[in-house]
């Protein structure tokens, strides 16, 4: 370090870089872009920003040890990061017991802000509940009765399916869930999964698989003609990280959440896109937006706290904090510390041999929340 510690704000970031590179490579680029912009503009209250990054190996024990290392050895001022939901929950619990501020950037589980929520933890990305709530109205429009479900068998997948069942049943009481395949994360036996789903003869499917598991499912289903005449709602599938590898194999007509970077026509996004392409000579992924927005959020919070990174000052600053992001302005809600960052919903199509999203619309995260009364019942008093 050329600058002394007192002239630097150190952001400690922990994530599953080795096991989830498709998302987290672009995510790190987004953080780097944000740090560069902040430092070029004079830093935060005159202090430069420095990132200190650790890998959690997708293991909760390693994650906690890495966080302890960041705090005790690297002397970071604030904590952010995590991708997988069970890792996010482990760091959330650590933040609670050690009384340190933590901005969960990416993990989607609802528990981070509800059942396991605590005053020290805030979360940036639209949650599992929020994204499922964006998709359920589209599922209702399909007017299908027999639904199959496929998801990775850990916190994120379990949470997504539970919410989908609940919300769809409320909107369409006669719906039936005729098949359910919970697969090991990163180890899907796609041929057997497709066969089990096909045996149930569904007329619609809700998919929560992502990354390599998604690609295997799509290829196995296409080979067996399973998707013909099947209505599909699929979480995260429109994200370039997971859509790009499918190429011409992209299943057309699926309704998805995602990030159609090539079709977003807003001043905030155009500015972000131009800056990213100038720095990396590449297009951004959804991870890029999350990483960039996490650092911008921390900067906005520290500025609101008068330059302080004290835990109590950060909690106070983040409560009701407004932040400008590539998706437009967001707010960190006082009631549950969830940001109002939304997501794009659209349909998959193939253009020039690549998967794209069409018929896109942005759904504000503030519009897909349970009632305050429900949240108070779920979230601990602390």
C-alpha positions in Angstrom: 0.0 0.0 0.0 1.4 3.4 -1.0 -1.1 5.2 1.2 -1.2 4.9 4.9 -4.1 3.0 6.4 -5.7 6.1 7.7 -6.0 7.4 4.1 -7.6 4.2 2.8 -11.0 2.6 3.3 -10.6 -1.2 3.0 -13.6 -3.2 1.8 -13.3 -6.8 2.6 -15.1 -9.0 0.0 -15.6 -12.8 0.2 -17.0 -15.0 -2.6 -17.0 -18.3 -4.4 -14.7 -17.3 -7.2 -13.3 -20.8 -7.8 -16.6 -22.6 -8.0 -18.8 -19.9 -9.7 -16.5 -18.2 -12.1 -19.2 -17.4 -14.8 -20.9 -15.0 -12.4 -18.1 -13.9 -10.2 -15.5 -13.0 -12.8 -17.8 -10.3 -14.3 -18.8 -9.4 -10.7 -15.2 -8.6 -9.8 -14.9 -6.5 -12.9 -17.9 -4.5 -11.8 -16.4 -3.9 -8.4 -13.1 -2.9 -10.0 -14.9 -0.4 -12.2 -16.7 1.1 -9.3 -13.6 1.4 -7.2 -11.8 3.1 -10.1 -14.6 5.6 -10.6 -14.7 6.4 -6.9 -11.0 6.9 -6.5 -10.8 9.0 -9.7 -13.5 11.3 -8.2 -11.4 11.8 -5.1 -12.4 8.8 -3.1 -14.8 8.8 -0.2 -14.4 11.9 1.9 -10.9 12.2 0.5 -10.0 8.6 1.3 -9.1 6.1 -1.4 -10.9 2.8 -1.6 -9.1 -0.5 -1.6 -10.6 -4.0 -2.2 -9.3 -7.0 -0.2 -10.8 -10.2 -1.7 -10.9 -13.8 -0.3 -12.4 -17.0 -1.7 -14.8 -19.0 0.4 -14.4 -22.3 -1.5 -18.2 -22.6 -1.4 -17.8 -23.9 2.2 -19.3 -22.3 5.2 -16.4 -23.1 7.5 -13.9 -21.6 5.0 -16.1 -18.6 4.6 -16.2 -17.8 8.3 -12.4 -18.3 8.6 -11.9 -16.0 5.7 -14.1 -13.4 7.2 -12.2 -13.6 10.5 -8.9 -13.2 8.5 -10.2 -10.1 6.7 -11.2 -8.5 10.0 -8.3 -9.5 12.2 -5.3 -9.6 9.8 -6.3 -7.4 6.9 -8.1 -4.9 9.2 -10.9 -4.2 6.6 -13.4 -1.5 7.5 -16.6 -3.2 6.1 -17.6 -6.6 4.7 -19.5 -7.4 1.6 -20.0 -10.3 -0.8 -21.1 -14.0 -0.9 -22.9 -15.8 -3.8 -24.3 -19.1 -2.6 -27.2 -18.7 -0.2 -25.9 -21.0 2.6 -22.6 -19.1 2.6 -24.5 -15.8 2.8 -26.5 -17.1 5.8 -23.3 -18.2 7.5 -21.7 -14.8 7.1 -25.0 -13.1 8.2 -24.9 -15.2 11.4 -21.3 -14.2 11.9 -22.1 -10.5 11.5 -24.9 -10.8 14.1 -22.7 -12.5 16.7 -19.6 -10.4 16.1 -21.6 -7.2 15.6 -20.0 -6.2 12.3 -21.6 -4.6 9.3 -22.2 -6.9 6.3 -23.6 -6.0 2.9 -24.8 -9.3 1.3 -24.4 -8.5 -2.4 -25.7 -11.6 -4.2 -27.1 -14.5 -2.2 -30.8 -14.7 -2.9 -32.3 -16.6 0.1 -35.1 -14.8 1.8 -33.8 -15.8 5.2 -31.0 -13.3 5.0 -33.5 -10.4 5.5 -36.4 -12.3 7.1 -36.2 -15.4 9.3 -32.4 -15.0 9.9 -32.3 -11.3 9.4 -30.4 -9.1 11.9 -29.6 -5.4 12.3 -26.0 -5.8 11.1 -26.9 -7.3 7.7 -28.3 -5.6 4.5 -28.8 -7.2 1.2 -28.5 -5.7 -2.3 -29.9 -8.1 -4.9 -33.6 -8.8 -5.5 -34.4 -11.9 -3.4 -35.7 -15.3 -4.3 -39.2 -14.2 -3.2 -39.0 -11.0 -5.2 -38.0 -12.7 -8.4 -40.5 -15.5 -8.0 -43.2 -12.9 -7.4 -42.2 -11.3 -10.7 -42.7 -14.6 -12.5 -45.9 -15.9 -10.9 -48.2 -13.5 -12.8 -46.7 -14.8 -16.1 -47.3 -18.4 -14.9 -50.9 -17.6 -14.1 -51.4 -16.2 -17.6 -50.3 -19.6 -19.0 -53.3 -21.2 -17.3 -51.7 -24.6 -16.9 -52.8 -27.0 -14.2 -50.1 -29.7 -14.0 -46.7 -28.2 -13.0 -43.3 -29.9 -12.7 -40.6 -28.4 -10.5 -36.8 -28.8 -10.8 -34.3 -27.0 -8.6 -30.9 -27.3 -6.9 -31.3 -29.0 -3.6 -29.9 -26.3 -1.2 -31.3 -23.1 0.4 -31.8 -21.0 -2.7 -33.6 -23.7 -4.7 -35.7 -24.9 -1.8 -36.7 -21.3 -1.0 -37.6 -20.5 -4.7 -39.8 -23.6 -5.1 -41.6 -23.0 -1.7 -42.4 -19.5 -2.7 -43.5 -20.5 -6.2 -45.9 -23.1 -4.8 -47.4 -20.7 -2.3 -47.9 -17.8 -4.7 -49.2 -19.8 -7.6 -51.6 -21.7 -5.4 -53.0 -18.5 -4.0 -53.5 -17.1 -7.5 -54.7 -20.4 -9.1 -56.1 -22.7 -6.4 -56.7 -25.7 -8.8 -53.0 -26.0 -9.7 -51.3 -29.4 -9.2 -47.6 -30.0 -8.7 -47.1 -33.4 -10.3 -43.4 -33.8 -10.2 -40.5 -32.4 -8.2 -36.8 -33.0 -8.9 -34.3 -31.6 -6.3 -30.8 -32.1 -7.8 -27.4 -31.9 -6.1 -25.8 -28.5 -6.9 -23.4 -28.9 -9.8 -24.1 -32.6 -10.2 -27.4 -32.8 -12.0 -28.1 -36.2 -13.7 -30.0 -34.4 -16.5 -31.2 -37.5 -18.4 -32.8 -39.1 -15.4 -34.3 -35.8 -14.2 -35.9 -35.2 -17.6 -37.2 -38.8 -17.7 -38.8 -38.4 -14.2 -40.4 -35.1 -15.2 -41.7 -36.5 -18.5 -43.2 -39.5 -16.7 -45.5 -37.2 -14.7 -46.8 -35.7 -18.0 -46.8 -32.0 -16.8 -48.1 -29.2 -19.1 -45.8 -26.6 -17.5 -42.5 -26.5 -15.6 -40.8 -24.1 -13.1 -37.0 -24.4 -13.3 -34.5 -23.0 -10.8 -31.3 -24.6 -12.1 -28.5 -22.3 -13.3 -25.0 -22.5 -14.7 -23.7 -25.9 -15.9 -26.8 -27.6 -14.4 -29.1 -25.5 -16.5 -27.2 -26.2 -19.7 -27.3 -30.0 -19.0 -31.0 -29.8 -18.4 -31.7 -27.9 -21.6 -29.7 -30.2 -23.7 -31.2 -33.4 -22.2 -34.7 -32.0 -22.5 -34.2 -30.9 -26.1 -32.8 -34.3 -27.1 -35.8 -36.0 -25.7 -38.3 -33.5 -27.2 -39.5 -32.8 -23.6 -39.9 -29.1 -24.1 -42.2 -29.3 -27.1 -45.5 -27.7 -26.2 -44.4 -27.3 -22.6 -44.8 -23.9 -20.9 -41.7 -23.0 -18.9 -41.0 -20.4 -16.3 -37.3 -20.2 -15.3 -35.5 -18.2 -12.7 -32.2 -16.4 -13.6 -32.1 -18.1 -17.1 -32.0 -14.8 -18.9 -28.7 -13.8 -17.2 -25.9 -13.7 -19.8 -23.7 -15.8 -17.5 -26.1 -18.7 -18.0 -27.8 -17.9 -21.3 -24.7 -17.3 -23.4 -23.3 -20.8 -23.1 -26.6 -22.2 -24.6 -26.2 -20.3 -27.8 -28.4 -21.7 -30.6 -29.7 -24.3 -28.1 -31.5 -21.6 -26.1 -35.1 -22.9 -25.5 -37.4 -20.3 -27.1 -40.5 -19.0 -25.4 -39.4 -19.6 -21.8 -40.4 -16.8 -19.4 -37.4 -15.8 -17.4 -35.7 -13.2 -15.2 -32.4 -11.9 -16.5 -30.3 -9.1 -17.8 -30.8 -8.0 -21.4 -27.9 -5.5 -21.4 -28.3 -5.0 -25.2 -31.9 -3.8 -24.9 -31.9 -1.5 -21.8 -32.5 2.1 -23.0 -32.1 4.3 -19.9 -29.5 7.0 -19.2 -28.1 5.2 -16.1 -27.5 2.0 -17.9 -26.1 3.6 -21.0 -23.5 5.4 -18.9 -22.6 2.2 -17.1 -22.4 0.2 -20.3 -20.1 2.7 -22.0 -17.8 2.8 -19.0 -17.6 -0.9 -18.7 -17.0 -1.5 -22.4 -14.3 1.1 -22.5 -12.5 -0.5 -19.5 -12.9 -4.2 -20.4 -13.7 -4.3 -24.1 -16.5 -6.7 -23.3 -20.2 -6.5 -22.4 -21.4 -6.7 -18.8 -23.1 -9.6 -17.2 -25.7 -9.5 -14.4 -22.8 -10.2 -11.9 -21.2 -7.0 -13.2 -24.2 -4.9 -12.2 -24.3 -6.5 -8.7 -20.6 -6.0 -8.0 -20.6 -2.5 -9.3 -23.8 -1.6 -7.3 -22.4 -3.2 -4.1 -19.4 -1.0 -4.1 -21.4 2.1 -5.0 -23.8 1.3 -2.1 -21.0 1.0 0.4 -19.5 4.3 -0.9 -22.9 6.0 -0.5 -23.4 4.6 3.0 -19.9 5.7 4.2 -20.5 9.2 2.7 -23.9 9.4 4.5 -22.1 8.3 7.7 -19.8 11.3 7.3 -16.9 9.1 6.3 -17.2 6.8 9.3 -17.1 3.0 8.9 -18.1 2.3 12.5 -20.7 -0.4 12.6 -23.4 1.6 14.3 -22.8 4.5 11.9 -23.1 2.2 8.9 -26.3 0.7 10.1 -27.8 4.1 10.6 -26.6 5.3 7.2 -27.8 2.2 5.3 -31.3 2.4 6.8 -33.3 4.1 4.1 -30.2 4.7 2.0 -30.8 5.8 -1.6 -28.3 4.7 -4.2 -28.0 5.3 -8.0 -27.3 2.0 -9.9 -27.3 0.9 -13.5 -30.9 -0.2 -13.0 -31.9 3.2 -11.6 -32.3 4.4 -8.0 -32.7 1.9 -5.2 -33.5 2.2 -1.5 -32.4 0.0 1.4 -35.7 -0.6 3.3 -35.8 0.1 7.0 -38.2 -2.7 7.7 -36.0 -5.6 6.5 -32.7 -4.1 5.1 -33.6 -5.4 1.6 -32.8 -3.1 -1.3 -35.5 -2.3 -3.9 -33.3 -3.3 -6.8 -35.5 -5.0 -9.3 -35.0 -7.4 -12.3 -36.0 -7.7 -15.9 -38.6 -10.3 -17.0 -39.0 -11.4 -20.6 -39.1 -14.4 -23.0 -36.2 -16.3 -24.5 -35.5 -16.3 -28.2 -32.6 -17.0 -30.6 -31.0 -14.4 -32.7 -27.9 -14.9 -34.9 -27.2 -18.1 -33.0 -27.3 -16.5 -29.6 -29.9 -16.6 -26.8 -31.6 -13.3 -26.1 -34.5 -11.9 -24.0 -37.4 -10.3 -25.8 -40.6 -8.5 -24.6 -38.6 -7.2 -21.7 -39.9 -5.1 -18.8 -38.2 -4.0 -15.6 -40.0 -4.7 -12.4 -39.1 -2.5 -9.4 -38.2 -4.5 -6.4 -40.5 -2.3 -4.3 -43.5 -3.7 -6.1 -42.9 -7.4 -5.3 -42.7 -7.4 -1.5 -45.0 -9.1 1.1 -46.9 -6.8 3.3 -45.1 -5.1 6.2 -47.3 -7.1 8.6 -46.1 -10.4 7.0 -42.4 -9.3 7.2 -42.7 -8.3 10.9 -44.0 -11.8 11.6 -41.1 -13.4 9.8 -38.2 -11.1 10.9 -36.7 -11.4 14.4 -37.3 -8.4 16.7 -33.6 -7.7 16.7 
